[in-house]
Amino acid sequence: MLATDDLKHEHLVVIRMLTILESAANKNVKDLPADFFSKTVDFLRNFVDKCHHGKEEEYLFPAMEAHRIPGKTGIIAVMLAEHEQGRGLVRRIDEANKRIATDRVAFETAIGSALEYTKLLRQHINKETNIAFPMADGVFTEDDNRDLLEKFEEIEHERIGPGKHEGYLRLIDELETAMNIKSRV
């Protein structure tokens, strides 16, 4: 198995959450599941950023650089900049969520930031899938892939903990059901 296959599988999970966020834009705050933004922010911060982006930033991208794929310019620099941009949008969603109960504009801010995030991440995933990952696959050896997959597993256990991955999959299933979304992934 290629190290990037693990990341591609996680992309499918992320895309499901992006669809949920897009669906929220067509609802009123009272029509969303309880703690909707709290739950999605938790997913975005932990599953997407700490786990998925952590795997890329700490291991995948440095391994690519070790194989002479430029890190300060090119696709890796773009990916890192987009990770930072995504973190900023998640902060905006979280900050707006804290005011939703008392500020009528906060819901619109949360939704607007969520839609901006989904657009960014859909484009980001496309770039990784079609540019960055094929570059990595073209230079990594079997040993590189085995080493990366072991490190990815360590990050998953350290960052989100045993069983949490499955918990996030259940959360997505629950949100899709609550919002009447049929998963296309």
VMD Tcl script that draws the C-alpha trace (Angstrom):
set ca {
  {0.00 0.00 0.00}
  {1.19 3.49 -0.81}
  {1.37 6.05 1.98}
  {-0.74 8.37 -0.13}
  {-3.53 5.76 -0.25}
  {-4.09 6.32 3.46}
  {-4.36 10.07 2.86}
  {-6.69 9.59 -0.12}
  {-8.99 7.47 2.04}
  {-9.07 10.28 4.61}
  {-9.91 12.72 1.80}
  {-13.09 10.73 1.16}
  {-14.09 11.18 4.81}
  {-13.29 14.91 4.66}
  {-15.37 15.31 1.49}
  {-18.36 13.84 3.32}
  {-17.98 16.50 6.03}
  {-17.63 19.23 3.40}
  {-20.95 18.10 1.91}
  {-22.52 18.32 5.38}
  {-21.19 21.87 5.82}
  {-22.53 22.87 2.41}
  {-25.92 21.42 3.30}
  {-26.00 23.51 6.48}
  {-25.99 26.65 4.33}
  {-29.51 25.77 3.19}
  {-30.90 25.50 6.72}
  {-31.81 27.77 9.62}
  {-29.79 27.45 12.80}
  {-32.76 25.84 14.58}
  {-32.94 23.18 11.84}
  {-29.38 21.99 12.44}
  {-28.53 19.18 14.87}
  {-27.66 20.30 18.41}
  {-24.04 21.41 18.74}
  {-23.63 21.22 14.95}
  {-20.79 23.72 14.73}
  {-19.09 22.44 17.89}
  {-19.06 18.92 16.46}
  {-17.88 19.99 13.02}
  {-15.16 22.26 14.45}
  {-13.96 19.34 16.59}
  {-13.80 17.15 13.46}
  {-12.02 19.84 11.43}
  {-9.48 20.57 14.15}
  {-8.74 16.99 15.14}
  {-9.41 14.66 12.21}
  {-8.53 17.06 9.41}
  {-5.87 19.28 10.93}
  {-4.14 17.44 13.76}
  {-4.32 14.01 12.18}
  {-4.52 14.34 8.39}
  {-2.56 17.57 7.96}
  {-0.21 16.44 10.72}
  {0.68 13.35 8.68}
  {1.41 15.52 5.67}
  {3.30 18.30 7.42}
  {5.40 16.16 9.73}
  {6.15 13.19 7.50}
  {4.87 13.25 3.91}
  {6.15 16.67 2.88}
  {9.58 16.24 4.54}
  {9.91 12.83 2.84}
  {9.07 14.46 -0.49}
  {11.70 17.13 0.17}
  {14.23 14.41 1.00}
  {13.60 13.13 -2.53}
  {14.34 16.58 -3.96}
  {10.77 17.80 -4.38}
  {11.07 21.51 -3.48}
  {9.49 22.47 -0.18}
  {9.87 26.25 -0.05}
  {8.36 26.69 -3.50}
  {6.01 24.63 -5.59}
  {3.23 22.31 -4.53}
  {4.41 21.72 -0.94}
  {4.51 25.45 -0.23}
  {1.01 25.80 -1.68}
  {-0.29 22.93 0.47}
  {1.21 24.39 3.64}
  {-0.23 27.83 2.91}
  {-3.66 26.32 2.36}
  {-3.43 24.38 5.63}
  {-2.87 27.71 7.41}
  {-5.70 29.35 5.53}
  {-8.00 26.49 6.56}
  {-6.99 26.86 10.22}
  {-7.97 30.52 10.08}
  {-11.39 29.68 8.65}
  {-12.00 27.03 11.32}
  {-11.15 29.64 13.98}
  {-13.74 31.97 12.43}
  {-16.38 29.22 12.47}
  {-15.59 28.46 16.10}
  {-15.63 32.12 17.17}
  {-18.96 32.70 15.42}
  {-20.39 29.53 16.97}
  {-19.70 30.90 20.45}
  {-21.98 33.86 19.67}
  {-24.79 32.11 17.76}
  {-27.17 32.02 20.74}
  {-26.98 35.80 21.26}
  {-25.91 37.25 17.89}
  {-28.13 36.86 14.82}
  {-25.25 37.62 12.45}
  {-23.01 34.94 13.99}
  {-24.86 32.10 12.22}
  {-24.31 33.80 8.87}
  {-20.64 34.29 9.73}
  {-20.28 30.62 10.68}
  {-22.02 29.49 7.49}
  {-20.04 31.90 5.31}
  {-16.76 30.73 6.81}
  {-17.83 27.08 6.47}
  {-18.61 27.59 2.78}
  {-15.28 29.34 2.25}
  {-13.59 26.41 4.01}
  {-15.38 23.83 1.85}
  {-14.35 25.63 -1.33}
  {-10.74 25.83 -0.14}
  {-10.61 22.18 0.93}
  {-12.24 20.83 -2.23}
  {-9.61 22.64 -4.33}
  {-6.87 21.60 -1.90}
  {-7.85 17.93 -2.04}
  {-7.91 18.09 -5.83}
  {-4.35 19.50 -5.89}
  {-3.08 16.89 -3.47}
  {-4.76 14.02 -5.29}
  {-3.72 15.09 -8.79}
  {-0.38 16.83 -8.23}
  {1.30 16.29 -4.84}
  {0.48 12.63 -4.27}
  {1.51 11.44 -7.76}
  {4.80 13.29 -7.28}
  {5.34 11.47 -3.97}
  {4.30 8.12 -5.42}
  {6.82 8.59 -8.22}
  {9.79 8.93 -5.87}
  {8.95 6.86 -2.77}
  {10.36 3.36 -2.40}
  {8.59 0.46 -0.69}
  {10.65 1.22 2.42}
  {9.58 4.89 2.29}
  {5.92 3.91 2.08}
  {6.19 1.35 4.88}
  {7.99 3.89 7.11}
  {5.43 6.62 6.36}
  {2.48 4.33 7.03}
  {3.95 3.41 10.42}
  {4.44 7.09 11.26}
  {0.91 7.89 10.07}
  {-0.45 5.24 12.44}
  {1.54 6.77 15.32}
  {0.11 10.22 14.58}
  {-3.42 8.85 14.50}
  {-3.01 7.22 17.91}
  {-1.17 10.18 19.45}
  {-3.31 12.99 18.03}
  {-6.84 11.70 18.08}
  {-6.50 8.49 20.10}
  {-7.54 4.88 19.65}
  {-11.06 4.44 18.35}
  {-11.53 8.15 17.61}
  {-11.24 7.66 13.84}
  {-14.25 5.34 13.99}
  {-16.03 7.83 16.24}
  {-15.60 10.54 13.63}
  {-16.99 8.21 10.97}
  {-20.04 7.64 13.19}
  {-20.39 11.41 13.65}
  {-20.46 11.89 9.89}
  {-23.03 9.09 9.51}
  {-25.18 10.74 12.22}
  {-24.94 14.21 10.67}
  {-25.73 12.86 7.19}
  {-28.80 11.08 8.58}
  {-29.94 14.11 10.59}
  {-29.55 16.36 7.58}
  {-31.00 13.85 5.10}
  {-27.80 13.56 3.06}
  {-27.08 10.43 1.09}
  {-23.32 9.90 1.05}
  {-21.89 9.73 -2.45}
  {-18.55 8.48 -1.17}
}
mol new
graphics top color blue
foreach p $ca { graphics top sphere $p radius 0.5 }
foreach p [lrange $ca 0 end-1] q [lrange $ca 1 end] { graphics top cylinder $p $q radius 0.2 }
display resetview
